[in-house]
Amino acid sequence: MNILLVEDEPKVADFIKKGLEEQGYEIQLAYDGQIGERLALKKSYDLMIIDVILPYINGFELCKRIRMQGIDTPVLMLTALGSMEDKIAGFDAGTDDYLVKPFEFAELLARIKALTKRRTATNQSSNRIQVGELQLDLDKKIAIRGEKNIPLTSKEFALLEYLMKNKGKVVSRAEIAESVWEITFDTGTNIIDVYINILRKKIDKGFETKLIQTRIGLGYCLNES
């Protein structure tokens, strides 16, 4: 499995590279955003790990540029910027997951496995899910509503797929965390709420019928009525 690592701190980069290579991953390393962009556009990777604070092109801008080229490779943003505003900026740029420094290597490994497992499962699918006028293309990883094609990051795709497969059912934050993030839900984080809001902007904005509904104190539900 090939991973592009864009990290400008040599000690951190070497630590991650060595650890992942010991786990059997093949790592391509870039020390700045320009080289990272060049490599990302030149070769296909299974995952990209990108720091935010980088020389020449920062991680947010790099992620945006990659997405603008139609590359849907999962991106794990790795950074010391841990505020909710920073995380939202990362999600808006197209990242799929966000890991704040300092971190345990075991957690990094778990995030990588979750992202690549979801991508592999998605690539093996060959059909569509439909709720009302909303369709989810499991091959192209995009949502289609009306005449509008909506590109999704792999984590947005996974969340929408889960909601659509549970059409009409109220799913709790704990259920979403376990099924989509493959982790135990942390009541101290609002990461799921952030992703739901991002999906709403992409899926419901501009349409009279709002498909993604909040059930206060219970969770979320996707329904066509």
N, C-alpha and C positions, 0 to 999 in steps of 0.2 A: 504494500500500500504506500503510495507516494504522498508526501506532505510537504507543502511549501511553508517554511518558517521565515517570517520577516521580523527580525529583532535586531536592534542596533547596539544592545549591551552585550559585548562579547562573552562575559561570564554567564549571563542568563542564557544566551543563545547556545553556548557550548553545553551547558547543563541540560537543557531541553533536548538538544540534538543527540547527545550521548545516551540519555535515558530512553528516548524513543527508539533509537537504533538498537538498543539492547532488547527492546520489545518486538523487534522485527520490522519496524517501519523504515522506509527509505526517505531520508530528509534532504531537501534542497534548501540551502540557507542564503538569505539575502540580508545585508546589513543596513539598507536604506530603502525608502519607498520607490525610488526610480527603478532600482534593480528588481525590486519585488514586482512592480508592474510589468516590467519587461519579461520576467520569468512566467508570471501568471498568464500573459497573453501568448506566450510561445509554446507552453506545454500544458497538458491536462493533468490535474492533480485530484486526489481523492478528498483532500482537506487542505485549507489554508489557515495557518495560525499567524495573526498579524498584531503587532504592537501598535498602540495609538501614536505615541510620541516618536516619530521617525524623522530622519533628515530628508529634506527635499519635498517629499510627499507624505503627509501624516496618514495614519491608519484609516481614519474616517474617509478621507478623500480617495485613498487607494481602493477601499472597498466600493465606493460609489463608481469609480472608473471601471472596476472589474464588472460590476453589475450592468453598467451601461453597454458593455460589450457582449452582453447576453450570457455571461459565464455564471452558472448557478451552483458552482462548487461550494460546499458548506464552509463558512468562515467563522473561526473562533477568535474573538478579539481578546487580546491579552494585554492588560494595562494596569498601571497604578492609579488611574483615574476611576474612582469607584462611586462617584455620586450618581443619583438617579438620573440627573440631567445628562451626564456623560453616557450612561447606559442607553437612554432613549435616543441620544444622538447616534450611538452605534447601531441601534436597531433601524433607525431611519436610513442609515447609510447602507443597510443591507446585510449586516452581520447576523449570524444565526445563534450565536451564544457569546457570553461575556464572562471572562474569568479575571478576577481582580488580584493583582500582586499585593503581598506575597501569597503564594499558594502552595499546597501540598502536591507533590508530583502525582500521587494517587488520584487526586481530584482531577488534574489535567488529563490523566489517562482515561478516567471514567467519562469525562466530557467528550473526548475524542471518540471513544468506542460508541457512545450514544449517537453522535452525529453521523458517523460512518455506517452504523447499523441501520439507521433510518434511511440513509441514502441508498444502501444496497437493497433494502426491502422495497423502496419506491421504484427503483430501476427494474425490478423484476415484475412489476405490475404492468398490465396492458389494457386497462379499461378505464371507465369514467364513473364517478359518483354524481348523482344529480339530486338536488333539492329545489323544487320550484324551477325558476329560471337560472339558478346557479348550478354550474357544472364544474367538477374538479377533474382535470386531465391528469391521470396518474403517470403518464409517460413524460409529458412536457413540464409537469409540476407547475401548472398555471390554473388559475380559476377563470371561468368564462361566465359572465353574467350579461345577458342580453347580447349586444354586439361588442362588448368590451372584454378584451383579453387582459387578465390581471396577473403579472408575474409575482411570484412569491419566493421568499427565502425558504430554505429547507425546513426551518423550525416553524415558520408561518404555515407552510404546506402541511406539516405534520399535525399542527393544532387544528387547522380547518378540516383536515381529513378525519380527525377524531370526532370533531363536533358533527360533521355530516354523517358519519357512520352511526352516531348516536342521535340522529334526528328526532326531535320531539322530547328527548330525555334531558332532564336537568342533571348536569354533571358538576360535581364539586371541584374546588381548586385542588384538593388532595388527589382526586381521581385523575385530573388533567396532569398534575405533576408526575404521578406514577406512570401514566400511560405515554405521555409525550416526552417528558424530560427524563423519565426513568430514574427519578429520585424521590425521596420522602419529602413531602411538602413542608416548607419552612414558613411558619406563620408570620415571620418577621420580614418577609419579602413580598413585594407586589409585582414581581416579574410577570406572573400570569395575567394580571390586570393590564399591564403595559402591552403585552402581546395581543390581548383581546381588543384593546383600543386601536392598535395598528391594523388589525384585521378589519375592524369596523370601517376605518377610513378607506380601506381598499375595496371591501366587499359591499358595504351598505351606502357609502356616500354617493349622493346623487340619485338614489332610488327611493321611491315612495315606501315600499315595503322593507322594513328593517328585519333582517333574518337573524342576526345575533342578538339575543335578549339576555338581560341580567335578571336573575331571581335573587333579590336581596336576602342575604344570609344563607343562601343555598348554593348558588353557583351560576352557571351559564347554560343556555339552551339555544340551539339553532332550529328554527321552525319557519315554515313558509307562511304561516298565518299569525 
